[in-house]
Amino acid sequence: MGYTFAEKILARRAGLAHVAPGQIVTVKPDRLLTHDNTADISRKFRKIGVDRVSDPQMNVIVLDHVVPAADETYATNHKVIREFVVEQGIPAFYDVGEGICHQVLPEKGHAWPGAVIVGSDSHTPTHGAFGAFAAGIGRTEAAAVMATGTIWLRVPESIKIVLTGALPPRVSAKDVILHIIGRLKADGATYCSVEFMGEAIAALSMSGRMTLTNMSAEMGAKNAVVAPDAITRAWLERRVTHPYEEVHADPDAHYARVLEFDVSDLAPQIAKPHTVDNVVPITEVIGVRIDQALLGTCTNGRLEDLRAAAGLLRGKHIAPNVRLLVLPASREVLLAAISEGIVADLVTAGATLLNPGCGPCLGAHQGCMAPAEVTISTANRNFKGRMGSKNAFIYLGSPATVAASALAGVITDPREAA
């Protein structure tokens, strides 16, 4: 019997012939990702009683959650991180404006097939889109990894999700993953390794694949992965210059569950308040009034996403009662969108362009909601209070859905937009 992706990569990194689900292994991660919470992690690190991080090259630190700093507390935390980076000689530090950690890390060459990545952020599984084992961990665990250079991991059970067919026009990877989460529910893949396969996966861009792995956290996955192929290698070609070894699941691997979804007739999907698994076809919520539309975040702030929205908004103007916030995932994405004329199209249509970062997604600044307000968002979470008020309402959808809705002032099916 063969082995799954997670079993193969964790066995190799633990120096073992094979491992089984439930087994605890000790591995040395290739990268430890942290962001604004590094200030807290660095304090926990000092309490361990060591002076230096185990491996400065392992650390990737990105300031992205509240950037620029919204108040003195956030500014002080940023200052603590900058001083820690200099003190510890950490080269992979990306300051305010570089972008969201899950976009910046692969852009800067810190994700590759066969890598083991842990991060103090729940959406670290994003990097499985590149064939890496990528998992979120807690702040105390992150401090321990800084100090020791190693981590204990429990080998997860694996779920294979096969996507067949071809996506219809104006239906995207965001609709696919919302549909899957709606079917599996928030706990459907708890502490599992999710492997995405099938012809529909092979046709997806890296942006689409990152959307799938990013939101796998919303069904409880420990990690999610897309096997590397020519699309992966082409994206990484000028970013990762060192050799790497791809890890592929064996054809006869055993999975806890095998699920198949035909996406050929999939409609745009919406996650209704206040849980991500409260998913319905868009036809069930058409006409819901909105006050705000958010395009971007680590889920859908890539060039492909901005391009899809601009295609609907070009030459038009958003509804007078709507605020459209545009949040590019990184400086690289922003510059490409400027060069392509996408930013001009969006701003001319009435959008407000924000600097790359996470602000409105977590309700820290740059787009908080008032009581009773409604937002349609491309982000990954819609919990009560996520974007400010606990009495506000967040609907999740694709970039095309957000753009079409911003134009109409109500939730709108992008397939019906002119």
N, C-alpha and C positions, 0 to 999 in steps of 0.2 A: 504494500500500500504506500502511496506517495504522501507528500506533505504539502500543507497550505503555505501561502506566502509567509504568514506570521511564524509558523513553526520552523520554516527553513531559515529565515533571517535571524531569528532569535537563537536558534541552535548554533549557527555559524558564529554569531557575535559572542556567545557564551563559551565557545570552544568545545561544544558537545556534538556527538554524532547525530543525535536527534532529541527532540523535546516533545512533550505532550501537553494538551490544554490543562491548565490548572497548576502546572509546574512553575516554581519560582526560579528565575535565572538572574545572574548578575552580569550586566553588560556595561561597556563604556560607550556612551553616546558620541556621535560625531559632532553634534551641535546641541547646545542648550540655549533655547530662545527665551528671552525675557523682555519686558517692555517697561512702562512707567512703574510697574510694581517692583522693579529691581531695587528701588529705594528700600522697600520693606524687606526684600530678600537679602540685601546686603547687610541689613541690621541682624537678621537671623544668622547669616553667615558668620558674622563677628562673634556671635554668642557660642558658636561651635568651638572656638578657641584656636583657630588657625589664622595665620597672617596673610597667606597668599592663596588665590584660587589655584586649583589643581592644574588647570590647563587654560591659559588665557585664550588660546586659539579656539577652544570649544565654545566660548560664549559669543552669542549674538544679541546685542541689546539695541532696541529700537524705541525711541520716544514717539508714541503715536496716540495714546488714549485721550489725553487732554492737552492738545498742542494747537497754538501756543498756550502756555499756562493760563488758566482762567482766574486764578487768585493766588494769594501768597503761599498757601499750603502746597498747591501743585508746583509753583515755581521753586519752592524749597526742595521738594522731592526731586525735581529735575536737577537742581544744583548738586544734591547728594549723589545722584547717579553719575553726573559728569565728573565729579571728584573721584568717585570709586573707579570709574573707567581709567582715568589717568593713573591713579595709585596702583591699580592692578595690571596695567599695561595691556588692556583688552583692545585689540585693533578693530574688531567688527562692531563699531558703535555708530548708530545712525540717528542723528539729532533731529530736532523739530523740522518738519517739512519734507523729510525724505519719503515718508509714507507709512502705511499700515504694515505691521510686522509680518503678516502672512503673505503680503505681496513683495515686500522688500527682501525678505530672506531668500527666496528663490531667484529674484532678479539679480542679487549680488553673488550668486553662485554657492549658496549655503545649503542647497537641497539637490540631491541626485539619487539615481537608482541605487538601491542597496544601502543607503545611509540610514542611521538610526538617529532620530531627532526627538528630543523631549522639550516641552515648552510650558511655561507657567501661564498658559492661556488655553481655554477649553477648545478653541478652534484650531489647535496645532495639527489635528489630522488633515488639514488642508494640504500639507506637503506630501501626503500619500499620492497625490496626483502625479508626482514625479517618480513613483516607484520606491519611495522611502517608507520605512516604518516610522510614523510620526504620531506621538501621543501627548496629550495634555497631562500635566502633573501639578501638584500644589506648590505653594511658595516655600514651605518647609522642605519639601523634597528638592526643589530647585536649589535651595541653599546648600543642602547636603551634596548635590551633584557638583556645585561649585567647589566645595571643599575636598571631595574625594575623587571626583572624576568618574564615578560609577553610580549605578542605580539598580535596585531590584525591580524586576518586572514579572508579573504573572503572565504566562503564555495564554493568550485569549483563545476561546473557541472561534471558529471562522464561519462566516455566512457568505455564500456566493450569490450575487445578484446579477442576473443576465438580462441585458436590455436589447431587445430585437426591434426591427423595423427602422423607419426613418422619421425624424421629427417633422411635423407639418410646419408650414410657414408661420412665423411669429410665435412659435412654441419653442422653448429653450430648455437648457439643462436645469434652470431654476424650477420650471414647471415639473420636470421629471423628479427631482429630489423632493419637492413638496408632495407630489403624489405618493412617492414611496414612504415618506414619513407619515403621511395620512393613513397609509395601509398598515405600517408596522407599529405606529404609535411611538411615543417618546421613550418608552423602555424596550422597544422591539429588538434592539441590538446592544443591550447593555453589556459593557466590557467585552464586546466581540470585535474581531477583525473583519471588516467588510471588504470583499473583493468585487469590484465592478468589472463585468465582462460583457461581450457581445458586440454585434455589428453597430449598434447605435453608439456604443462607447468609442469604438474605433473611428467613428466619423466626427467625434467631438474635438474641438480645439483644446489647447491647454487651459484656456479660460473656463470652458465648460466643465472640464474635468475637475478643476479646482473648486468650482461651485458645488459639485457633487460631494467631494471629500470634505469640504468646509462644513456643509450642513449635516454630514453624517453624525456629527456630535449631537445633533438635536434628536437623534433616535438612540443615543446612549453609546455609540461606538467608541471603543478605545482607540482604534485607528481605522482608516479606510484607504484603499489603494487601487490604483489603475496600473496595470502592467505596462512597463515602458515599451514604446514602439518608435517608429520613425518620426512621429510628431513630437514625442518627448525629446528624442535625441536632437532634432533640429532646433527646438526651443532652447536647449541647454548648450548648444554648440559653442557659443561665444561667451558663455557664463561660467561653465565648469571646465576648467582646463586640465585638471588632474584625472588620472584613470579611475574608473569605477567598475564594479561588477554588478550586473543586473541580477535580480532575484525574481524568479518566476515560480508560481505554484505548479506542482506536478499535475499532469492530466488526471491521475487517479487519486488525487487528494480526497480526504474525507471532510465533509462540511456538516456543521450542526444543522444548517438549513440551506436549501437551494431555492431561490425565488426567481421567477421570470416575469418580465413586464414587456408587453408590446407597446411601443410608443407611437405607433403609426397614426392612431386616431386620438391621441391625447389632446385634451383641451387645455388652455391656460388654467393654472391652479391658483387658489388663494388660500392662505392660512388666516383664518378669522381670529379675532381676539378671544381669549388671551393666552392661547397655547399654540405652539408651532404645529402640533399634530391635529389641530382643528381645521382640516383641509377639505375644501369643496371645489368643484369646478366653478369657474368664474361666472357661469350663467346663474348661479344661485345668489350672487351678491351684486350683480349689475345694478347701477343706480344709487349705490350707497354714497352719500355726500362725503367729500373729503375737504380738509382744510390745508393739508400739507402733503407733499410728495417728496420722498427721499430716494435719490438715485446714487448708488455707490456702496461703500463699505468694503470689508474684506471678502464679502460674498459676491458682489456684483459691481465693483468699482473699476473694472479693467476696461481697456480700450474697446474691446468688442461690445461691452455693455453700454458704454457711452455712445458708441456708434449706432447701436440699435435704437436707442432713445432719440438720438439726433435725426435719424431717418424718419421718424414720425413727427418730430417737432419742427423740422426745417421749413421755414416760410410761414409758420403759424405762430400763435401766441397762446400761452396757458390761460386758463379761466381766471377771471378777475378775483375770485375768492380763494385762490390757491397759491401757496408758497411752494416752489419747486427748488429743493436744495440738491446741489450736485457735488459729490464728494469723491474725487478720483482716489484710487487706491495707492498711488505713489507719484512721486515727482516724474518718474519716467513715463507713466501713463499720462499725466497732465501735459507734459511737453509734446508727446505724440498727438494728443487730442488737439492741442493748439496748432501744431503743424498741419494737421489734417483738416482744420477748419471746424472741428466738432465743437470746441468751446465757444466759438463765435455763434454757431447755430443755436446752441443751448441758451447762451446768455441773451441773444437777440429774441429768443422765444419767451424770455421772462424769468429764466432760471437765475438763482443766486449761486455763484461758484464759491465753494469753500476750499481751504487748503487740504491737502492729503492728510487724513487722520481718521479718528474714530468718533469724534465728539458727539454728534447727534444720535448715533446708534445706541450709545449707552446712557444718553440723557445727561451728559456732563456739561455740555454747552453747545452752542452753535445750532440750536434747533429744538430746544425743549418744547414740549407741548403743554397747553393749558387744559384745565378740566373740560371734559366733554368734546375736546377736539379729536379729529380723526386723521390719521396718517396712513397713506399707502406707501410701503417701503420695500426696497430690494434687500434689506438687511436679513439677518438670520434668526432674530428673536422678536417676539411680540408680547412679552409678559407685561403684566400690570406694572406701571411705573418705569418701564424700560427707557422711555424717552422723556421722562420728567414726571408728569402727573399720573398718579395711580387711578385717576378718573378719566384718563384719555384712552383712545382705542387705536390699536395698530393692526393693520392688515398687511400681509406679506405677499409679494408677487414678483414677477419678472421685470426686467428693465422696460420691455415693450409695454407691459401692463401699466407700469408706473407712468410712462410717458403719455399713453393714451388717456389715462385717468386724469393726469394734470391738465390736459387739453380740455377735457369735458367738464371737470369739476366734480365728477362722480366716478366711481369705479366702472371702468369701461373695458370691454373685450377688445384687445389690440387687433384681432382678426377683422373687426368691423371698422377700424379706423381708416380714414382715407389716406 
